[in-house]
Amino acid sequence: MDSTRHRRPDAERFWERHYRTRRTWGTRVNPLLAEIAAPLRSGTALDLGCGAGGDAIWLARQGWHVTAVDISTTAVERVRERARDLGVADQVATEQHDLARSFPSGEFDLVSALYFHTPFPLLRSRVLRTAARALRPDGLLLIVDHGSTAPWSWNQDPDIHYPTPHEIAAELDLDPAHWSVARADTPRRLATGPAGETATVIDNVLLVRRSAG
Ligand SMILES: C[S@@+](CC[C@H](N)C(=O)[O-])C[C@H]1O[C@@H](n2cnc3c(N)ncnc32)[C@H](O)[C@@H]1O
């Protein structure tokens, strides 16, 4: 029997361990997702790298039908449990994917990728291009990345470069006839870490709209 068939890739093992050892962090909505999605008419949403599901559950409670995707089985199971406990199970579909290998099917009015970072190699721009193609006409792709190092960040490398929203847009290389940049900026906010500590951090925000026609 081929023993490698059942071996879990490093990225999946890493994120499994992460969610098995952290029970509560990440269950709140990200402020930028709330700010951007609150004025929208609810529809179908896809949350890439949903983690503990703070964004997916918030969207469901605003009336969205959400597909929440993560590489960690524990994360998606927790999102499913929380959706059930909060009475929004019929609005939250959970799928386990390594997005480097597979992508959920469907079309979406909103695709969110909040802090979709990983210490493992990932052709993120390829995943995000696929996400842009999964948008319905007039749909939005929201990418929020770290733009600064928080005291609790796993990577404290002082030379780290955080790609700017314009650099990320350039990497996506989307056809301007079909997609346009609706927002690209770097707001600051007061963030809370896993032990309750606070610090001012920068977010790199890119919002892409698929054209209506
Ligand atoms: C930094 S966390 C952000 C989680 C959540 N979006 C949030 O804002 O709290 C990155 C998430 O991406 C997921 N992830 C990392 N690599 C992935 C991959 N290849 N496919 C799917 N999910 C992945 C991780 O399991 C983790 O939940």
The ligand as a Gaussian input file, in Angstrom:
#p B3LYP/6-31G(d) Opt

LIG

0 1
 C       -4.067000      34.399000       8.639000
 S       -5.404000      33.301000       8.591000
 C       -6.806000      34.354000       8.278000
 C       -8.118000      33.738000       8.687000
 C       -9.362000      34.605000       8.512000
 N       -9.600000      34.982000       7.140000
 C       -9.292000      35.825000       9.394000
 O       -9.287000      36.936000       8.879000
 O       -9.246000      35.660000      10.616000
 C       -5.164000      32.512000       7.001000
 C       -6.186000      31.426000       6.730000
 O       -5.950000      30.878000       5.445000
 C       -6.069000      29.457000       5.532000
 N       -5.224000      28.887000       4.463000
 C       -3.880000      28.940000       4.379000
 N       -3.451000      28.315000       3.283000
 C       -4.564000      27.844000       2.644000
 C       -4.772000      27.092000       1.453000
 N       -3.755000      26.695000       0.688000
 N       -6.043000      26.793000       1.104000
 C       -7.095000      27.188000       1.884000
 N       -6.947000      27.895000       3.030000
 C       -5.697000      28.220000       3.405000
 C       -5.582000      29.119000       6.925000
 O       -6.024000      27.874000       7.406000
 C       -6.130000      30.293000       7.724000
 O       -7.424000      30.023000       8.206000

